[in-house]
Protein backbone atom coordinates (compact mmCIF):
# COMPACT_ATOMS: atom_id res chain seq x y z
CA UNK A 1 0.00 0.00 0.00
CA UNK A 2 1.35 3.44 -0.92
CA UNK A 3 0.66 6.69 0.86
CA UNK A 4 1.12 10.32 -0.13
CA UNK A 5 2.54 12.40 2.68
CA UNK A 6 1.63 16.07 3.07
CA UNK A 7 4.16 17.84 5.31
CA UNK A 8 3.30 21.28 6.74
CA UNK A 9 5.86 23.55 8.38
CA UNK A 10 4.21 25.56 11.15
CA UNK A 11 4.73 26.41 14.83
CA UNK A 12 3.95 24.56 18.04
CA UNK A 13 0.99 26.74 19.08
CA UNK A 14 -0.88 26.01 15.84
CA UNK A 15 -0.47 22.22 15.97
CA UNK A 16 -3.88 21.33 17.45
CA UNK A 17 -5.84 23.73 15.25
CA UNK A 18 -4.20 22.51 12.04
CA UNK A 19 -4.53 18.81 12.94
CA UNK A 20 -8.25 19.17 13.66
CA UNK A 21 -8.82 21.12 10.43
CA UNK A 22 -6.88 18.65 8.26
CA UNK A 23 -8.91 15.76 9.64
CA UNK A 24 -12.01 17.61 8.48
CA UNK A 25 -10.81 17.44 4.85
CA UNK A 26 -9.94 13.75 5.06
CA UNK A 27 -6.23 13.65 5.90
CA UNK A 28 -5.22 10.97 8.40
CA UNK A 29 -2.37 9.66 10.52
CA UNK A 30 -1.17 13.00 11.89
CA UNK A 31 2.46 12.94 13.03
CA UNK A 32 4.04 15.81 14.95
CA UNK A 33 7.74 16.68 14.77
CA UNK A 34 8.76 19.43 17.18
CA UNK A 35 11.31 20.13 19.91
CA UNK A 36 8.91 20.51 22.83
CA UNK A 37 10.71 19.02 25.86
CA UNK A 38 9.57 15.52 26.73
CA UNK A 39 7.45 14.96 29.81
CA UNK A 40 8.58 12.53 32.49
CA UNK A 41 6.00 9.99 31.27
CA UNK A 42 7.26 10.26 27.69
CA UNK A 43 10.85 9.79 28.79
CA UNK A 44 9.88 6.60 30.65
CA UNK A 45 8.51 5.13 27.43
CA UNK A 46 11.72 5.72 25.45
CA UNK A 47 14.15 2.85 24.94
CA UNK A 48 17.30 4.96 25.35
CA UNK A 49 19.56 5.75 28.30
CA UNK A 50 20.13 9.39 27.41
CA UNK A 51 17.35 11.59 26.04
CA UNK A 52 18.71 13.87 23.28
CA UNK A 53 18.56 17.53 24.21
CA UNK A 54 17.59 20.07 21.55
CA UNK A 55 16.80 23.73 21.96
CA UNK A 56 13.13 24.39 21.32
CA UNK A 57 12.90 26.79 18.37
CA UNK A 58 9.10 26.79 18.21
CA UNK A 59 9.02 25.22 14.73
CA UNK A 60 6.85 22.15 14.13
CA UNK A 61 6.33 19.86 11.17
CA UNK A 62 2.97 18.12 10.79
CA UNK A 63 2.75 15.07 8.55
CA UNK A 64 -0.57 13.84 7.15
CA UNK A 65 -1.26 10.85 4.91
CA UNK A 66 -3.72 9.85 2.20
CA UNK A 67 -3.87 6.43 0.54
CA UNK A 68 -2.53 6.51 -3.03
CA UNK A 69 -4.27 4.37 -5.66
CA UNK A 70 -2.63 2.85 -8.73
CA UNK A 71 -4.27 5.48 -10.95
CA UNK A 72 -2.63 8.31 -8.99
CA UNK A 73 -5.76 9.40 -7.13
CA UNK A 74 -6.11 9.62 -3.35
CA UNK A 75 -8.72 8.07 -1.07
CA UNK A 76 -9.81 10.25 1.82
CA UNK A 77 -12.55 9.80 4.40
CA UNK A 78 -14.68 12.88 5.03
CA UNK A 79 -17.11 13.50 7.90
CA UNK A 80 -20.71 12.72 7.09
CA UNK A 81 -22.81 15.52 5.62
CA UNK A 82 -25.32 17.29 7.86
CA UNK A 83 -28.26 15.43 6.33
CA UNK A 84 -26.60 12.14 7.24
CA UNK A 85 -26.82 13.07 10.90
CA UNK A 86 -29.93 13.49 13.04
CA UNK A 87 -32.58 15.88 11.81
CA UNK A 88 -31.52 18.70 14.15
CA UNK A 89 -27.88 18.42 13.09
CA UNK A 90 -26.73 17.79 16.65
CA UNK A 91 -25.46 14.26 16.01
CA UNK A 92 -27.10 10.85 16.37
CA UNK A 93 -24.57 8.78 18.31
CA UNK A 94 -26.12 5.38 17.58
CA UNK A 95 -26.27 6.07 13.83
CA UNK A 96 -22.75 7.41 13.75
CA UNK A 97 -21.39 4.34 15.55
CA UNK A 98 -22.47 2.26 12.55
CA UNK A 99 -20.94 4.74 10.08
CA UNK A 100 -17.87 5.98 11.94
CA UNK A 101 -15.64 5.72 8.91
CA UNK A 102 -17.37 8.71 7.38
CA UNK A 103 -17.77 8.76 3.60
CA UNK A 104 -14.90 7.86 1.31
CA UNK A 105 -14.19 10.14 -1.64
CA UNK A 106 -11.54 10.20 -4.34
CA UNK A 107 -9.44 13.29 -5.04
CA UNK A 108 -6.43 14.09 -7.16
CA UNK A 109 -3.25 15.24 -5.36
CA UNK A 110 -3.77 18.73 -6.79
CA UNK A 111 -7.33 18.89 -5.45
CA UNK A 112 -6.18 17.86 -2.00
CA UNK A 113 -3.33 20.37 -2.07
CA UNK A 114 -5.84 23.09 -2.95
CA UNK A 115 -7.96 22.01 0.04
CA UNK A 116 -4.93 22.19 2.33
CA UNK A 117 -3.94 25.69 1.15
CA UNK A 118 -7.54 26.89 1.52
CA UNK A 119 -7.74 25.62 5.11
CA UNK A 120 -4.36 27.09 6.04
CA UNK A 121 -5.46 30.44 4.62
CA UNK A 122 -8.62 30.34 6.75
CA UNK A 123 -6.65 29.49 9.90
CA UNK A 124 -4.28 32.41 9.28
CA UNK A 125 -7.21 34.77 9.85
CA UNK A 126 -7.29 33.96 13.56
CA UNK A 127 -4.08 32.05 14.38
CA UNK A 128 -0.36 32.47 13.70
CA UNK A 129 0.69 29.35 11.78
CA UNK A 130 4.26 30.41 10.98
CA UNK A 131 5.52 29.50 7.49
CA UNK A 132 2.55 27.33 6.56
CA UNK A 133 4.59 25.85 3.71
CA UNK A 134 3.74 22.45 2.23
CA UNK A 135 5.85 19.65 0.77
CA UNK A 136 4.59 16.39 -0.73
CA UNK A 137 6.20 12.97 -1.17
CA UNK A 138 5.25 9.29 -1.41
CA UNK A 139 5.98 6.57 1.13
CA UNK A 140 5.55 2.81 0.79
CA UNK A 141 3.55 0.19 2.65
CA UNK A 142 3.59 1.38 6.27
CA UNK A 143 0.58 1.02 8.56
CA UNK A 144 0.53 4.67 9.62
CA UNK A 145 -2.85 4.25 11.28
CA UNK A 146 -1.78 1.56 13.79
CA UNK A 147 1.99 1.65 14.31
CA UNK A 148 1.67 4.38 16.93
CA UNK A 149 -0.12 1.95 19.28
CA UNK A 150 3.20 0.48 20.39
CA UNK A 151 3.92 3.81 22.14
CA UNK A 152 0.60 4.25 23.99
CA UNK A 153 0.33 2.29 27.24
CA UNK A 154 -1.81 2.31 30.36
CA UNK A 155 -1.10 4.98 32.98
CA UNK A 156 -2.58 6.27 36.23
CA UNK A 157 -3.78 9.80 36.98
CA UNK A 158 -4.71 10.29 40.65
CA UNK A 159 -6.98 7.30 41.36
CA UNK A 160 -7.87 6.58 37.71
CA UNK A 161 -6.26 3.92 35.53
CA UNK A 162 -6.51 4.94 31.86
CA UNK A 163 -5.96 1.86 29.75
CA UNK A 164 -6.17 1.19 25.98
CA UNK A 165 -8.27 -1.64 24.58
CA UNK A 166 -5.25 -3.83 23.78
CA UNK A 167 -3.92 -3.96 27.37
CA UNK A 168 -5.14 -5.56 30.61
CA UNK A 169 -4.87 -4.12 34.13
CA UNK A 170 -2.40 -5.82 36.46
CA UNK A 171 -2.97 -6.63 40.12
CA UNK A 172 -0.71 -3.70 41.00
CA UNK A 173 -2.81 -1.38 38.80
CA UNK A 174 -5.97 -2.45 40.59
CA UNK A 175 -4.38 -1.76 43.97
CA UNK A 176 -3.41 1.78 42.96
CA UNK A 177 -6.56 2.81 41.05
CA UNK A 178 -10.14 3.06 42.26
CA UNK A 179 -11.50 3.73 38.77
CA UNK A 180 -10.69 2.26 35.36
CA UNK A 181 -11.23 4.24 32.17
CA UNK A 182 -11.16 2.04 29.06
CA UNK A 183 -10.22 3.86 25.87
CA UNK A 184 -9.51 3.01 22.26
CA UNK A 185 -7.50 6.00 21.02
CA UNK A 186 -7.79 4.70 17.45
CA UNK A 187 -11.25 6.29 17.33
CA UNK A 188 -10.53 9.28 19.57
CA UNK A 189 -8.60 12.50 19.65
CA UNK A 190 -8.13 12.74 23.40
CA UNK A 191 -6.45 10.02 25.45
CA UNK A 192 -5.90 11.66 28.83
CA UNK A 193 -2.12 11.37 28.51
CA UNK A 194 -1.61 15.06 27.74
CA UNK A 195 -0.67 17.17 30.78
CA UNK A 196 -3.46 19.67 30.08
CA UNK A 197 -6.04 16.86 30.29
CA UNK A 198 -4.46 15.51 33.46
CA UNK A 199 -4.73 18.97 35.02
CA UNK A 200 -8.50 18.81 34.46
CA UNK A 201 -8.69 15.27 35.84
CA UNK A 202 -7.03 16.50 39.06
CA UNK A 203 -9.95 18.93 39.54
CA UNK A 204 -12.71 16.35 39.12
CA UNK A 205 -12.26 14.77 42.56
CA UNK A 206 -12.31 18.25 44.09
CA UNK A 207 -15.36 19.71 42.39
CA UNK A 208 -17.63 16.88 41.18
CA UNK A 209 -20.42 16.37 43.72
CA UNK A 210 -22.98 13.55 43.69
CA UNK A 211 -25.63 14.18 41.05
CA UNK A 212 -24.14 17.43 39.80
CA UNK A 213 -24.63 18.76 36.27
CA UNK A 214 -21.44 19.12 34.18
CA UNK A 215 -20.84 21.07 30.95
CA UNK A 216 -17.75 20.06 28.95
CA UNK A 217 -16.88 22.64 26.27
CA UNK A 218 -14.72 21.16 23.50
CA UNK A 219 -15.43 17.68 24.82
CA UNK A 220 -13.53 15.85 22.06
CA UNK A 221 -13.63 12.13 22.83
CA UNK A 222 -15.53 12.71 26.07
CA UNK A 223 -12.72 11.67 28.42
CA UNK A 224 -13.40 14.39 30.99
CA UNK A 225 -17.18 14.04 30.87
CA UNK A 226 -17.08 10.28 31.32
CA UNK A 227 -14.59 10.58 34.17
CA UNK A 228 -16.92 13.16 35.78
CA UNK A 229 -19.67 10.53 35.60
CA UNK A 230 -17.33 8.04 37.28
CA UNK A 231 -16.75 10.55 40.07
CA UNK A 232 -20.51 10.81 40.63
CA UNK A 233 -21.86 13.49 38.29
CA UNK A 234 -25.54 13.03 37.54
CA UNK A 235 -25.44 14.12 33.90
CA UNK A 236 -23.05 15.74 31.42
CA UNK A 237 -23.49 17.86 28.32
CA UNK A 238 -20.62 18.22 25.88
CA UNK A 239 -20.18 20.67 23.03
CA UNK A 240 -17.71 20.40 20.16
CA UNK A 241 -17.20 21.85 16.70
CA UNK A 242 -15.88 18.57 15.25
CA UNK A 243 -18.40 15.90 14.26
CA UNK A 244 -15.61 13.38 14.73
CA UNK A 245 -16.49 13.67 18.42
CA UNK A 246 -19.67 11.67 17.79
CA UNK A 247 -18.14 8.22 17.15
CA UNK A 248 -15.30 8.88 19.62
CA UNK A 249 -17.72 9.61 22.46
CA UNK A 250 -20.02 6.76 21.50
CA UNK A 251 -17.13 4.30 21.67
CA UNK A 252 -15.89 5.61 25.01
CA UNK A 253 -19.38 5.57 26.54
CA UNK A 254 -19.85 1.99 25.44
CA UNK A 255 -16.43 0.87 26.70
CA UNK A 256 -17.06 2.34 30.14
CA UNK A 257 -20.62 1.22 30.80
CA UNK A 258 -22.42 4.48 30.11
CA UNK A 259 -24.95 5.50 27.46
CA UNK A 260 -25.89 8.61 25.50
CA UNK A 261 -28.50 9.27 28.20
CA UNK A 262 -25.58 10.07 30.52
CA UNK A 263 -23.71 12.37 28.12
CA UNK A 264 -25.51 14.55 25.62
CA UNK A 265 -23.36 15.82 22.75
CA UNK A 266 -24.17 19.07 20.94
CA UNK A 267 -22.26 19.93 17.77
CA UNK A 268 -21.77 23.67 17.34
CA UNK A 269 -20.16 26.81 18.75
CA UNK A 270 -21.38 27.72 22.22
CA UNK A 271 -19.71 31.15 22.02
CA UNK A 272 -21.88 32.66 19.29
CA UNK A 273 -24.53 30.14 18.17
CA UNK A 274 -27.84 30.99 19.91
CA UNK A 275 -29.39 27.65 18.97
CA UNK A 276 -26.52 25.81 20.66
CA UNK A 277 -26.74 28.07 23.71
CA UNK A 278 -30.48 27.44 24.06
CA UNK A 279 -29.98 23.69 23.79
CA UNK A 280 -27.21 23.75 26.40
CA UNK A 281 -29.54 25.58 28.79
CA UNK A 282 -29.06 28.48 31.19
CA UNK A 283 -27.99 28.60 34.85
CA UNK A 284 -28.11 24.81 35.21
CA UNK A 285 -24.48 23.61 35.56
CA UNK A 286 -22.52 23.08 38.76
CA UNK A 287 -19.20 22.54 36.96
CA UNK A 288 -17.91 23.67 33.57
CA UNK A 289 -14.82 22.10 31.98
CA UNK A 290 -12.98 23.59 29.00
CA UNK A 291 -9.73 21.93 27.91
CA UNK A 292 -9.11 23.95 24.75
CA UNK A 293 -6.73 26.60 23.43
CA UNK A 294 -6.42 30.12 24.92
CA UNK A 295 -7.56 31.59 21.59
CA UNK A 296 -10.95 30.03 22.44
CA UNK A 297 -10.85 30.27 26.24
CA UNK A 298 -10.53 34.07 26.24
CA UNK A 299 -13.73 34.80 24.23
CA UNK A 300 -15.47 31.92 26.05
CA UNK A 301 -15.02 33.50 29.49
CA UNK A 302 -17.57 36.35 29.16
CA UNK A 303 -20.13 33.98 27.64
CA UNK A 304 -19.96 30.89 29.85
CA UNK A 305 -21.32 32.37 33.07
CA UNK A 306 -24.90 32.43 31.78
CA UNK A 307 -24.97 28.62 31.73
CA UNK A 308 -23.64 28.23 35.28
CA UNK A 309 -25.48 28.15 38.60
CA UNK A 310 -24.42 30.75 41.17
CA UNK A 311 -21.36 29.37 42.92
CA UNK A 312 -20.51 26.98 40.06
CA UNK A 313 -16.88 26.22 39.24
CA UNK A 314 -15.18 26.97 35.90
CA UNK A 315 -12.11 24.79 35.10
CA UNK A 316 -10.03 25.75 32.05
CA UNK A 317 -6.95 24.02 30.69
CA UNK A 318 -5.01 23.57 27.45
CA UNK A 319 -2.94 26.61 28.44
CA UNK A 320 0.84 26.96 28.17
CA UNK A 321 2.36 28.58 31.27
CA UNK A 322 3.12 31.83 29.47
CA UNK A 323 -0.57 32.21 28.51
CA UNK A 324 -1.90 31.52 32.01
CA UNK A 325 -2.19 35.14 33.12
CA UNK A 326 -4.00 36.09 29.89
CA UNK A 327 -6.68 33.47 30.57
CA UNK A 328 -6.87 34.41 34.26
CA UNK A 329 -7.39 38.05 33.24
CA UNK A 330 -10.29 36.95 31.03
CA UNK A 331 -11.85 35.16 34.02
CA UNK A 332 -11.49 38.32 36.15
CA UNK A 333 -12.94 40.55 33.44
CA UNK A 334 -15.94 38.23 33.16
CA UNK A 335 -16.65 38.63 36.88
CA UNK A 336 -15.43 35.26 38.15
CA UNK A 337 -13.90 35.05 41.63
CA UNK A 338 -11.63 32.71 43.64
CA UNK A 339 -9.28 32.52 40.65
CA UNK A 340 -6.25 30.29 41.05
CA UNK A 341 -3.86 28.26 38.90
CA UNK A 342 -2.55 24.71 39.01
CA UNK A 343 0.63 23.87 37.09
CA UNK A 344 1.97 20.65 35.60
CA UNK A 345 5.08 20.75 33.44
CA UNK A 346 4.71 23.49 30.83
CA UNK A 347 0.95 23.65 31.26
CA UNK A 348 -1.43 25.45 33.59
CA UNK A 349 -5.09 25.15 34.54
CA UNK A 350 -7.03 28.28 35.52
CA UNK A 351 -9.92 27.64 37.94
CA UNK A 352 -12.52 30.15 39.10
CA UNK A 353 -16.03 30.40 40.49
CA UNK A 354 -19.20 32.24 39.51
CA UNK A 355 -20.22 34.56 42.35
CA UNK A 356 -23.19 33.60 44.53
CA UNK A 357 -26.31 35.72 44.09
MARMARKOL-395729 format. One line per field, with one value per residue (C-alpha): residue number from 1; residue in three letters; chain; x, y, z. Coordinates in nm, 2 decimals. Layout:
num c(NUM	...)
residu c(ala	...)
chaine c(A	...)
x c(X	...)
y c(Y	...)
z c(Z	...)
end
This chain:
num c(1	2	3	4	5	6	7	8	9	10	11	12	13	14	15	16	17	18	19	20	21	22	23	24	25	26	27	28	29	30	31	32	33	34	35	36	37	38	39	40	41	42	43	44	45	46	47	48	49	50	51	52	53	54	55	56	57	58	59	60	61	62	63	64	65	66	67	68	69	70	71	72	73	74	75	76	77	78	79	80	81	82	83	84	85	86	87	88	89	90	91	92	93	94	95	96	97	98	99	100	101	102	103	104	105	106	107	108	109	110	111	112	113	114	115	116	117	118	119	120	121	122	123	124	125	126	127	128	129	130	131	132	133	134	135	136	137	138	139	140	141	142	143	144	145	146	147	148	149	150	151	152	153	154	155	156	157	158	159	160	161	162	163	164	165	166	167	168	169	170	171	172	173	174	175	176	177	178	179	180	181	182	183	184	185	186	187	188	189	190	191	192	193	194	195	196	197	198	199	200	201	202	203	204	205	206	207	208	209	210	211	212	213	214	215	216	217	218	219	220	221	222	223	224	225	226	227	228	229	230	231	232	233	234	235	236	237	238	239	240	241	242	243	244	245	246	247	248	249	250	251	252	253	254	255	256	257	258	259	260	261	262	263	264	265	266	267	268	269	270	271	272	273	274	275	276	277	278	279	280	281	282	283	284	285	286	287	288	289	290	291	292	293	294	295	296	297	298	299	300	301	302	303	304	305	306	307	308	309	310	311	312	313	314	315	316	317	318	319	320	321	322	323	324	325	326	327	328	329	330	331	332	333	334	335	336	337	338	339	340	341	342	343	344	345	346	347	348	349	350	351	352	353	354	355	356	357)
residu c(unk	unk	unk	unk	unk	unk	unk	unk	unk	unk	unk	unk	unk	unk	unk	unk	unk	unk	unk	unk	unk	unk	unk	unk	unk	unk	unk	unk	unk	unk	unk	unk	unk	unk	unk	unk	unk	unk	unk	unk	unk	unk	unk	unk	unk	unk	unk	unk	unk	unk	unk	unk	unk	unk	unk	unk	unk	unk	unk	unk	unk	unk	unk	unk	unk	unk	unk	unk	unk	unk	unk	unk	unk	unk	unk	unk	unk	unk	unk	unk	unk	unk	unk	unk	unk	unk	unk	unk	unk	unk	unk	unk	unk	unk	unk	unk	unk	unk	unk	unk	unk	unk	unk	unk	unk	unk	unk	unk	unk	unk	unk	unk	unk	unk	unk	unk	unk	unk	unk	unk	unk	unk	unk	unk	unk	unk	unk	unk	unk	unk	unk	unk	unk	unk	unk	unk	unk	unk	unk	unk	unk	unk	unk	unk	unk	unk	unk	unk	unk	unk	unk	unk	unk	unk	unk	unk	unk	unk	unk	unk	unk	unk	unk	unk	unk	unk	unk	unk	unk	unk	unk	unk	unk	unk	unk	unk	unk	unk	unk	unk	unk	unk	unk	unk	unk	unk	unk	unk	unk	unk	unk	unk	unk	unk	unk	unk	unk	unk	unk	unk	unk	unk	unk	unk	unk	unk	unk	unk	unk	unk	unk	unk	unk	unk	unk	unk	unk	unk	unk	unk	unk	unk	unk	unk	unk	unk	unk	unk	unk	unk	unk	unk	unk	unk	unk	unk	unk	unk	unk	unk	unk	unk	unk	unk	unk	unk	unk	unk	unk	unk	unk	unk	unk	unk	unk	unk	unk	unk	unk	unk	unk	unk	unk	unk	unk	unk	unk	unk	unk	unk	unk	unk	unk	unk	unk	unk	unk	unk	unk	unk	unk	unk	unk	unk	unk	unk	unk	unk	unk	unk	unk	unk	unk	unk	unk	unk	unk	unk	unk	unk	unk	unk	unk	unk	unk	unk	unk	unk	unk	unk	unk	unk	unk	unk	unk	unk	unk	unk	unk	unk	unk	unk	unk	unk	unk	unk	unk	unk	unk	unk	unk	unk	unk	unk	unk	unk	unk	unk	unk	unk	unk	unk	unk	unk	unk	unk	unk	unk	unk	unk	unk	unk	unk	unk	unk	unk	unk)
chaine c(A	A	A	A	A	A	A	A	A	A	A	A	A	A	A	A	A	A	A	A	A	A	A	A	A	A	A	A	A	A	A	A	A	A	A	A	A	A	A	A	A	A	A	A	A	A	A	A	A	A	A	A	A	A	A	A	A	A	A	A	A	A	A	A	A	A	A	A	A	A	A	A	A	A	A	A	A	A	A	A	A	A	A	A	A	A	A	A	A	A	A	A	A	A	A	A	A	A	A	A	A	A	A	A	A	A	A	A	A	A	A	A	A	A	A	A	A	A	A	A	A	A	A	A	A	A	A	A	A	A	A	A	A	A	A	A	A	A	A	A	A	A	A	A	A	A	A	A	A	A	A	A	A	A	A	A	A	A	A	A	A	A	A	A	A	A	A	A	A	A	A	A	A	A	A	A	A	A	A	A	A	A	A	A	A	A	A	A	A	A	A	A	A	A	A	A	A	A	A	A	A	A	A	A	A	A	A	A	A	A	A	A	A	A	A	A	A	A	A	A	A	A	A	A	A	A	A	A	A	A	A	A	A	A	A	A	A	A	A	A	A	A	A	A	A	A	A	A	A	A	A	A	A	A	A	A	A	A	A	A	A	A	A	A	A	A	A	A	A	A	A	A	A	A	A	A	A	A	A	A	A	A	A	A	A	A	A	A	A	A	A	A	A	A	A	A	A	A	A	A	A	A	A	A	A	A	A	A	A	A	A	A	A	A	A	A	A	A	A	A	A	A	A	A	A	A	A	A	A	A	A	A	A	A	A	A	A	A	A	A	A	A	A	A	A	A	A	A	A	A	A	A	A	A	A	A	A)
x c(0.00	0.13	0.07	0.11	0.25	0.16	0.42	0.33	0.59	0.42	0.47	0.39	0.10	-0.09	-0.05	-0.39	-0.58	-0.42	-0.45	-0.83	-0.88	-0.69	-0.89	-1.20	-1.08	-0.99	-0.62	-0.52	-0.24	-0.12	0.25	0.40	0.77	0.88	1.13	0.89	1.07	0.96	0.74	0.86	0.60	0.73	1.09	0.99	0.85	1.17	1.42	1.73	1.96	2.01	1.74	1.87	1.86	1.76	1.68	1.31	1.29	0.91	0.90	0.69	0.63	0.30	0.27	-0.06	-0.13	-0.37	-0.39	-0.25	-0.43	-0.26	-0.43	-0.26	-0.58	-0.61	-0.87	-0.98	-1.26	-1.47	-1.71	-2.07	-2.28	-2.53	-2.83	-2.66	-2.68	-2.99	-3.26	-3.15	-2.79	-2.67	-2.55	-2.71	-2.46	-2.61	-2.63	-2.28	-2.14	-2.25	-2.09	-1.79	-1.56	-1.74	-1.78	-1.49	-1.42	-1.15	-0.94	-0.64	-0.33	-0.38	-0.73	-0.62	-0.33	-0.58	-0.80	-0.49	-0.39	-0.75	-0.77	-0.44	-0.55	-0.86	-0.67	-0.43	-0.72	-0.73	-0.41	-0.04	0.07	0.43	0.55	0.25	0.46	0.37	0.58	0.46	0.62	0.53	0.60	0.55	0.35	0.36	0.06	0.05	-0.28	-0.18	0.20	0.17	-0.01	0.32	0.39	0.06	0.03	-0.18	-0.11	-0.26	-0.38	-0.47	-0.70	-0.79	-0.63	-0.65	-0.60	-0.62	-0.83	-0.52	-0.39	-0.51	-0.49	-0.24	-0.30	-0.07	-0.28	-0.60	-0.44	-0.34	-0.66	-1.01	-1.15	-1.07	-1.12	-1.12	-1.02	-0.95	-0.75	-0.78	-1.12	-1.05	-0.86	-0.81	-0.64	-0.59	-0.21	-0.16	-0.07	-0.35	-0.60	-0.45	-0.47	-0.85	-0.87	-0.70	-0.99	-1.27	-1.23	-1.23	-1.54	-1.76	-2.04	-2.30	-2.56	-2.41	-2.46	-2.14	-2.08	-1.78	-1.69	-1.47	-1.54	-1.35	-1.36	-1.55	-1.27	-1.34	-1.72	-1.71	-1.46	-1.69	-1.97	-1.73	-1.68	-2.05	-2.19	-2.55	-2.54	-2.31	-2.35	-2.06	-2.02	-1.77	-1.72	-1.59	-1.84	-1.56	-1.65	-1.97	-1.81	-1.53	-1.77	-2.00	-1.71	-1.59	-1.94	-1.99	-1.64	-1.71	-2.06	-2.24	-2.50	-2.59	-2.85	-2.56	-2.37	-2.55	-2.34	-2.42	-2.23	-2.18	-2.02	-2.14	-1.97	-2.19	-2.45	-2.78	-2.94	-2.65	-2.67	-3.05	-3.00	-2.72	-2.95	-2.91	-2.80	-2.81	-2.45	-2.25	-1.92	-1.79	-1.48	-1.30	-0.97	-0.91	-0.67	-0.64	-0.76	-1.10	-1.09	-1.05	-1.37	-1.55	-1.50	-1.76	-2.01	-2.00	-2.13	-2.49	-2.50	-2.36	-2.55	-2.44	-2.14	-2.05	-1.69	-1.52	-1.21	-1.00	-0.69	-0.50	-0.29	0.08	0.24	0.31	-0.06	-0.19	-0.22	-0.40	-0.67	-0.69	-0.74	-1.03	-1.19	-1.15	-1.29	-1.59	-1.66	-1.54	-1.39	-1.16	-0.93	-0.63	-0.39	-0.25	0.06	0.20	0.51	0.47	0.09	-0.14	-0.51	-0.70	-0.99	-1.25	-1.60	-1.92	-2.02	-2.32	-2.63)
y c(0.00	0.34	0.67	1.03	1.24	1.61	1.78	2.13	2.36	2.56	2.64	2.46	2.67	2.60	2.22	2.13	2.37	2.25	1.88	1.92	2.11	1.87	1.58	1.76	1.74	1.37	1.36	1.10	0.97	1.30	1.29	1.58	1.67	1.94	2.01	2.05	1.90	1.55	1.50	1.25	1.00	1.03	0.98	0.66	0.51	0.57	0.29	0.50	0.58	0.94	1.16	1.39	1.75	2.01	2.37	2.44	2.68	2.68	2.52	2.21	1.99	1.81	1.51	1.38	1.09	0.98	0.64	0.65	0.44	0.28	0.55	0.83	0.94	0.96	0.81	1.03	0.98	1.29	1.35	1.27	1.55	1.73	1.54	1.21	1.31	1.35	1.59	1.87	1.84	1.78	1.43	1.08	0.88	0.54	0.61	0.74	0.43	0.23	0.47	0.60	0.57	0.87	0.88	0.79	1.01	1.02	1.33	1.41	1.52	1.87	1.89	1.79	2.04	2.31	2.20	2.22	2.57	2.69	2.56	2.71	3.04	3.03	2.95	3.24	3.48	3.40	3.21	3.25	2.94	3.04	2.95	2.73	2.59	2.25	1.96	1.64	1.30	0.93	0.66	0.28	0.02	0.14	0.10	0.47	0.42	0.16	0.16	0.44	0.20	0.05	0.38	0.42	0.23	0.23	0.50	0.63	0.98	1.03	0.73	0.66	0.39	0.49	0.19	0.12	-0.16	-0.38	-0.40	-0.56	-0.41	-0.58	-0.66	-0.37	-0.14	-0.24	-0.18	0.18	0.28	0.31	0.37	0.23	0.42	0.20	0.39	0.30	0.60	0.47	0.63	0.93	1.25	1.27	1.00	1.17	1.14	1.51	1.72	1.97	1.69	1.55	1.90	1.88	1.53	1.65	1.89	1.64	1.48	1.83	1.97	1.69	1.64	1.35	1.42	1.74	1.88	1.91	2.11	2.01	2.26	2.12	1.77	1.58	1.21	1.27	1.17	1.44	1.40	1.03	1.06	1.32	1.05	0.80	1.05	1.08	1.35	1.30	1.41	1.57	1.79	1.82	2.07	2.04	2.18	1.86	1.59	1.34	1.37	1.17	0.82	0.89	0.96	0.68	0.43	0.56	0.56	0.20	0.09	0.23	0.12	0.45	0.55	0.86	0.93	1.01	1.24	1.46	1.58	1.91	1.99	2.37	2.68	2.77	3.11	3.27	3.01	3.10	2.76	2.58	2.81	2.74	2.37	2.38	2.56	2.85	2.86	2.48	2.36	2.31	2.25	2.37	2.21	2.36	2.19	2.40	2.66	3.01	3.16	3.00	3.03	3.41	3.48	3.19	3.35	3.64	3.40	3.09	3.24	3.24	2.86	2.82	2.82	3.08	2.94	2.70	2.62	2.70	2.48	2.57	2.40	2.36	2.66	2.70	2.86	3.18	3.22	3.15	3.51	3.61	3.35	3.44	3.80	3.70	3.52	3.83	4.06	3.82	3.86	3.53	3.50	3.27	3.25	3.03	2.83	2.47	2.39	2.07	2.07	2.35	2.36	2.54	2.52	2.83	2.76	3.02	3.04	3.22	3.46	3.36	3.57)
z c(0.00	-0.09	0.09	-0.01	0.27	0.31	0.53	0.67	0.84	1.12	1.48	1.80	1.91	1.58	1.60	1.74	1.52	1.20	1.29	1.37	1.04	0.83	0.96	0.85	0.48	0.51	0.59	0.84	1.05	1.19	1.30	1.50	1.48	1.72	1.99	2.28	2.59	2.67	2.98	3.25	3.13	2.77	2.88	3.07	2.74	2.55	2.49	2.53	2.83	2.74	2.60	2.33	2.42	2.15	2.20	2.13	1.84	1.82	1.47	1.41	1.12	1.08	0.85	0.71	0.49	0.22	0.05	-0.30	-0.57	-0.87	-1.10	-0.90	-0.71	-0.34	-0.11	0.18	0.44	0.50	0.79	0.71	0.56	0.79	0.63	0.72	1.09	1.30	1.18	1.42	1.31	1.66	1.60	1.64	1.83	1.76	1.38	1.38	1.56	1.26	1.01	1.19	0.89	0.74	0.36	0.13	-0.16	-0.43	-0.50	-0.72	-0.54	-0.68	-0.55	-0.20	-0.21	-0.29	0.00	0.23	0.12	0.15	0.51	0.60	0.46	0.68	0.99	0.93	0.98	1.36	1.44	1.37	1.18	1.10	0.75	0.66	0.37	0.22	0.08	-0.07	-0.12	-0.14	0.11	0.08	0.26	0.63	0.86	0.96	1.13	1.38	1.43	1.69	1.93	2.04	2.21	2.40	2.72	3.04	3.30	3.62	3.70	4.06	4.14	3.77	3.55	3.19	2.97	2.60	2.46	2.38	2.74	3.06	3.41	3.65	4.01	4.10	3.88	4.06	4.40	4.30	4.11	4.23	3.88	3.54	3.22	2.91	2.59	2.23	2.10	1.75	1.73	1.96	1.97	2.34	2.54	2.88	2.85	2.77	3.08	3.01	3.03	3.35	3.50	3.45	3.58	3.91	3.95	3.91	4.26	4.41	4.24	4.12	4.37	4.37	4.10	3.98	3.63	3.42	3.10	2.89	2.63	2.35	2.48	2.21	2.28	2.61	2.84	3.10	3.09	3.13	3.42	3.58	3.56	3.73	4.01	4.06	3.83	3.75	3.39	3.14	2.83	2.59	2.30	2.02	1.67	1.53	1.43	1.47	1.84	1.78	1.72	1.96	2.25	2.15	2.17	2.50	2.65	2.54	2.67	3.01	3.08	3.01	2.75	2.55	2.82	3.05	2.81	2.56	2.27	2.09	1.78	1.73	1.87	2.22	2.20	1.93	1.82	1.99	1.90	2.07	2.37	2.41	2.38	2.64	2.88	3.12	3.48	3.52	3.56	3.88	3.70	3.36	3.20	2.90	2.79	2.47	2.34	2.49	2.16	2.24	2.62	2.62	2.42	2.60	2.95	2.92	2.76	2.99	3.31	3.18	3.17	3.53	3.86	4.12	4.29	4.01	3.92	3.59	3.51	3.21	3.07	2.74	2.84	2.82	3.13	2.95	2.85	3.20	3.31	2.99	3.06	3.43	3.32	3.10	3.40	3.62	3.34	3.32	3.69	3.82	4.16	4.36	4.07	4.11	3.89	3.90	3.71	3.56	3.34	3.08	3.13	3.36	3.45	3.55	3.79	3.91	4.05	3.95	4.24	4.45	4.41)
end
